[in-house]
Amino acid sequence: MPTDSRFVIVGGGLAAAKLAESLRDNEFDGAITVIAEEAQLPYERPPLSKEHLLGKKSLADFTVHTEQWYRDHDVDLLLGTTVTSVDRSSKTVALPDGSTRPYDKLALATGSRSRRLPIPGADAEGVYMLRTIGQSDALISLFGSARRLVVIGAGWIGLEVTAAARTAGLEVTVLEVGAVPLQAALGDEMGAVFGELHRAHGVDLRCGVKAAEIVTADGKATGVRLSDDTVVDADAVLIAVGARPNIELAADAGLAVEGGVLVDESLASSDPDIVAVGDIADQQHPVLGQRVRVEHWATALNQPAVAALTMLDRPATYDRLPYFFTDQYDLGMEYTGFVAPGATTSVVVRGDTASREFVAFWLDQGNRVLAGMNVNVWDVTDRIKELILGGEPVNPDALADTSTDL
């Protein structure tokens, strides 16, 4: 790669920062520009709903690199700057002031945004979402002043904030349209485990209900009206109904997109000079044999090392299995693998769900392990990976038997 090459990274999160790091680690001597929409140095997002919300970590603890690091590694960091368009023919990105930045290789790490809820009152004062450090700080302030919080959505963010709010002493009601929390991610049986966890900690969890309106008084949220006209009173409301990948920039540039930016095994997009990483990357996965888009920390952490090699025109393949984790109250969980939406699976439990100390396995119809989730059981992730990657049928009874070595 010529030393006068110019690489531009669009994004301000973990993936963008790690990509700049990986390029320098691979002895790229050309120009690197990172263009971040937020005014803060790139930071990791999991603590926003976990340790930061609980007062255990400050922003500095999960900022990826210091400002000095960017200076020392000759990375031009443009904070608080939005890329308005990508011109692939001239190989430039446009900025709000009308200026452009040229690139030889471009990386899109634009992440996701919170999905909005199209109901009356969603923009009222006292209605929160969680995606940025500013929003997390606002919730911390809320914990010190409010008594009753209503959370719309029982996904990962909704439940993690619920756990933090209960720890802070708030009364919390969770409204979930599904039959159990985390139904789409974990299914009914494992979703019920998380439902029992939160009820055991005093959460008013209501499943199978739909929020129809956020009730307001003088422009401030005072509760949530359900589709059956029941009103749940609140001092504040958190909307946590999922995220949307920020793929508009890629789509407007003419890249192939569906649910995300379509990339191959090396994370290259339909334009070989543009890669995509993190939440937006809809990758053809070489191990799973299908397209996978994963909105979790491990993807943003690990994909940049491969994307950097691809930008440097070196052979590379991203073949890690999806991985994510959560911490809620005294429950710690890790999940490894992938179950396609709508797949027919069976769940084998190894351990005791009542005490919340177990490993759950998702098996396909041929009894091959697709994914495993360890709850308050540690040092088994590598074994779970081996079972998935081995691709061989397992004996479900032996898998459930804790006396049988994994």
PATORLO-113202 format. One record per residue (C-alpha): residue in one letter; z, x, y. Coordinates in steps of 0.05 Angstrom, whole numbers, always signed. Each point is the difference from the previous one (the first is absolute). Layout:
> a;Z;X;Y
...
END
This chain:
> m;+0;+0;+0
> p;-20;+31;+67
> t;+58;+21;+44
> d;-28;-41;+58
> s;+3;-65;-40
> r;+35;-58;+34
> f;+43;-48;-42
> v;+28;-64;+29
> i;+56;-41;-32
> v;+10;-71;+24
> g;+71;-24;-13
> g;+72;+15;+17
> g;+39;-7;-64
> l;+19;+42;-60
> a;-71;+4;-28
> a;-29;+27;+66
> a;+55;+52;+7
> k;-5;+23;-72
> l;-76;+5;+5
> a;+5;+46;+59
> e;+51;+41;-38
> s;-44;+3;-63
> l;-60;+23;+40
> r;+38;+58;+29
> d;+32;+16;-68
> n;-71;+5;-27
> e;-17;+51;+54
> f;-44;-44;+42
> d;-6;+38;+66
> g;-41;-51;+39
> a;+23;-51;+51
> i;+45;-57;-22
> t;+14;-60;+44
> v;+49;-55;-21
> i;-7;-64;+40
> a;+62;-45;-7
> e;+7;-69;+29
> e;+76;+3;+5
> a;+33;+44;+52
> q;+47;+32;-51
> l;-15;+60;-43
> p;-25;-22;-69
> y;+57;-25;-43
> e;+14;-31;-68
> r;+9;-75;-4
> p;+46;-15;-59
> p;+64;+16;+39
> l;-18;-53;+51
> s;+24;-54;-49
> k;+50;+44;-37
> e;+41;+59;+26
> h;-18;-7;+73
> l;+17;-73;+1
> l;+67;+16;-33
> g;+15;+54;+51
> k;-5;+56;-50
> k;-61;+35;+28
> s;-28;+11;+70
> l;-74;+6;+17
> a;+5;+76;+0
> d;+21;-2;-73
> f;-65;-32;-22
> t;-49;+28;+51
> v;-50;+39;-42
> h;-8;+61;+46
> t;+30;+22;+65
> e;-41;+6;+63
> q;+6;+75;-7
> w;-33;-3;-69
> y;-63;-31;+30
> r;-2;+55;+53
> d;+13;+55;-51
> h;-56;-25;-45
> d;-49;-13;+58
> v;-5;-75;-13
> d;-21;-40;+61
> l;+44;-62;-2
> l;-19;-59;+43
> l;+58;-50;+0
> g;-4;-70;+27
> t;-75;+1;-7
> t;-44;-51;-36
> v;-69;+17;-28
> t;-44;-57;+23
> s;-62;+15;-42
> v;-34;+50;-46
> d;-73;+19;+11
> r;-24;+29;-66
> s;-68;+19;+27
> s;+28;+44;+56
> k;+62;+17;-41
> t;+48;-18;+56
> v;+61;-44;+9
> a;+10;-38;+65
> l;+66;-5;+38
> p;+24;-54;+48
> d;-15;+42;+62
> g;-73;+3;-19
> s;+2;+71;-25
> t;-22;+21;-70
> r;+23;+52;-50
> p;-52;+32;-46
> y;+13;+10;-74
> d;-32;+35;-59
> k;+47;-34;-48
> l;+41;-63;+15
> a;+61;-27;-35
> l;+23;-72;+8
> a;+75;-10;-11
> t;+9;-63;+41
> g;+52;-33;-44
> s;+19;-73;+1
> r;+29;-51;+48
> s;+48;-57;-13
> r;-34;-64;-19
> r;+12;-54;+52
> l;+22;-70;-19
> p;-45;-54;+31
> i;+55;-51;+16
> p;+27;-26;+66
> g;+55;+44;+31
> a;-21;+64;-36
> d;-5;+36;+67
> a;+67;-24;+28
> e;+56;+45;+22
> g;+46;+16;-58
> v;-57;+4;-50
> y;-7;+68;-32
> m;-47;+38;-45
> l;+9;+70;-29
> r;-53;+55;+0
> t;+19;+49;+55
> i;+61;+40;+22
> g;+6;-44;+61
> q;+3;-63;-43
> s;+52;+33;-45
> d;+43;+19;+60
> a;-6;-72;+25
> l;+28;-25;-66
> i;+58;+49;+4
> s;+17;-29;+68
> l;-6;-69;-29
> f;+50;+17;-55
> g;+51;+14;+53
> s;-8;-66;+37
> a;-26;-55;-47
> r;+38;-39;-53
> r;-55;-37;-38
> l;-67;+29;-21
> v;-57;-38;-34
> v;-50;+43;-37
> i;-68;-31;-16
> g;-27;+36;-61
> a;+34;+30;-60
> g;-43;+62;-9
> w;+23;+72;+4
> i;+10;+3;+75
> g;+33;-69;+4
> l;+49;+16;-56
> e;+17;+70;+26
> v;+15;-27;+69
> t;+40;-56;-32
> a;+42;+51;-37
> a;+12;+40;+64
> a;+17;-63;+39
> r;+50;-23;-52
> t;+31;+69;+0
> a;+7;-7;+76
> g;+36;-66;-10
> l;-54;-50;+20
> e;-10;-67;-34
> v;-71;+2;-29
> t;-46;-54;-25
> v;-64;+22;-35
> l;-59;-49;-4
> e;-51;+15;-53
> v;-62;-41;-18
> g;-1;+28;-71
> a;+44;-21;-58
> v;+37;+66;+2
> p;+3;+61;+46
> l;-53;+53;-11
> q;-39;-46;-45
> a;-67;+32;+15
> a;+26;+71;-10
> l;+46;-9;-60
> g;-11;-69;-30
> d;+50;-55;-14
> e;+49;+36;-46
> m;+11;+62;+41
> g;-5;-38;+66
> a;+58;-42;-24
> v;+43;+63;-8
> f;-8;+14;+74
> g;+14;-72;+17
> e;+66;+3;-39
> l;+17;+66;+35
> h;-6;-31;+69
> r;+36;-64;-18
> a;+57;+42;-28
> h;+5;+33;+69
> g;+6;-67;+36
> v;-73;-11;+20
> d;-24;-72;+6
> l;-65;+11;-38
> r;-47;-60;+1
> c;-62;+5;-43
> g;-59;-48;-4
> v;+7;-17;+74
> k;-49;+8;+58
> a;+15;+15;+72
> a;-37;-48;+46
> e;+27;+17;+68
> i;+49;+47;+35
> v;+44;-46;+41
> t;+13;+24;+71
> a;+44;-17;+59
> d;-17;+29;+69
> g;-52;+44;-34
> k;+49;+31;-50
> a;+1;-10;-75
> t;+57;-44;-24
> g;-21;-14;-71
> v;-57;-15;-48
> r;-27;-68;-19
> l;-26;-6;-71
> s;-58;-42;-23
> d;+49;-53;-24
> d;+30;-3;+71
> t;+64;+36;-20
> v;+23;+45;+56
> v;+35;+66;-14
> d;+40;+23;+60
> a;-5;+72;+23
> d;+15;+48;+56
> a;-61;+40;-19
> v;-60;-3;-48
> l;-35;+56;-37
> i;-71;-12;-23
> a;-14;+43;-61
> v;-61;-31;-34
> g;-39;+63;-17
> a;-47;+48;+34
> r;-73;+6;+16
> p;-37;+67;-4
> n;-30;+24;+65
> i;-72;+4;-23
> e;-34;-27;+62
> l;-18;+69;+27
> a;-33;+18;-67
> a;-36;-66;-6
> d;-27;+4;+71
> a;-26;+70;-16
> g;-40;-28;-58
> l;+42;+29;-57
> a;+5;-39;-65
> v;+63;-43;+2
> e;+28;-57;-41
> g;+76;-7;-2
> g;+3;+71;+25
> v;-47;+58;+14
> l;-37;+14;-64
> v;+9;+72;-22
> d;-19;+38;-63
> e;+45;+43;-45
> s;+1;+55;+54
> l;+18;-50;+55
> a;-68;+7;+33
> s;-26;-64;+32
> s;-72;-25;-2
> d;-12;+53;+54
> p;+12;+68;-34
> d;+26;+29;+66
> i;+55;-53;+5
> v;+61;-6;-45
> a;+53;-54;-1
> v;+72;+8;-22
> g;+64;-42;-6
> d;+5;-75;+8
> i;-74;-10;+16
> a;-29;+40;-58
> d;-29;-45;-55
> q;-12;+54;-51
> q;-40;+1;-64
> h;+57;+28;-42
> p;-22;+48;-55
> v;+59;-15;-46
> l;+8;-74;+10
> g;-75;-13;-3
> q;+0;-50;+57
> r;+8;-4;+75
> v;+71;+7;+25
> r;+28;-6;+70
> v;+75;+17;+5
> e;+41;-12;+64
> h;+57;+46;-18
> w;+31;+65;+24
> a;-20;+42;-60
> t;-74;-14;+13
> a;+5;+23;+72
> l;+39;+61;-23
> n;-46;+23;-56
> q;-71;-21;+17
> p;-8;+48;+59
> a;+0;+62;-44
> v;-62;-27;-35
> a;-32;-26;+63
> a;+7;+68;+33
> l;-38;+33;-57
> t;-54;-53;+5
> m;-7;+13;+74
> l;-7;+74;-15
> d;-57;-16;-49
> r;+42;+22;-60
> p;+4;-40;-64
> a;+61;-45;-4
> t;+24;-63;-35
> y;+59;-44;+16
> d;+26;-22;-68
> r;+75;-13;+12
> l;+28;-65;-26
> p;+25;-49;+53
> y;+74;+7;+14
> f;+49;-35;+46
> f;+75;-10;+7
> t;+52;-44;+33
> d;+74;+3;+16
> q;+37;-66;+9
> y;+77;-2;+0
> d;+21;+40;-61
> l;-68;-8;-34
> g;-49;+57;-2
> m;-68;-9;-31
> e;-62;+40;-14
> y;-66;-30;-24
> t;-56;+40;-31
> g;-69;-24;-21
> f;-45;-58;+17
> v;-9;-72;-24
> a;-63;-33;+27
> p;+11;-67;+34
> g;-9;-56;-51
> a;+4;+46;-60
> t;+31;-29;-64
> t;+61;+41;-16
> s;+66;-3;-36
> v;+65;+31;+26
> v;+45;+40;-45
> v;+70;+15;+26
> r;+39;+60;-22
> g;+73;-8;+21
> d;+39;-55;+34
> t;-29;-40;+58
> a;+67;-35;+12
> s;+33;+66;+18
> r;-64;+22;+35
> e;-6;+63;-40
> f;-65;-1;-39
> v;-72;+21;-6
> a;-55;-53;-2
> f;-69;+13;-29
> w;-64;-40;+11
> l;-44;+0;-62
> d;-72;-25;-6
> q;-23;-44;-57
> g;-11;+62;-43
> n;+73;+23;+12
> r;-21;+58;+44
> v;+48;+17;+57
> l;-30;-15;+68
> a;+62;+10;+44
> g;+74;+13;-4
> m;+57;-15;+48
> n;+67;+35;-6
> v;+59;-34;+33
> n;+63;+42;+9
> v;-26;+44;-57
> w;-23;+69;+20
> d;-41;+59;-24
> v;-47;-44;-41
> t;-61;-2;+47
> d;-35;+57;-36
> r;+10;-35;-67
> i;-28;-64;+29
> k;-61;+38;+25
> e;-11;+30;-69
> l;+1;-68;-33
> i;-51;-27;+51
> l;-46;+60;-3
> g;+4;+5;-75
> g;-37;-66;-5
> e;+26;-13;-70
> p;+30;-66;-24
> v;+75;+0;-5
> n;+49;-39;-43
> p;+33;-49;+48
> d;+64;-4;-42
> a;+7;+76;+0
> l;-14;+2;+75
> a;+57;-49;+12
> d;+48;+38;-45
> t;+42;+47;+43
> s;+15;+42;-61
> t;-74;+18;-7
> d;-21;+60;+41
> l;-54;-19;+50
END
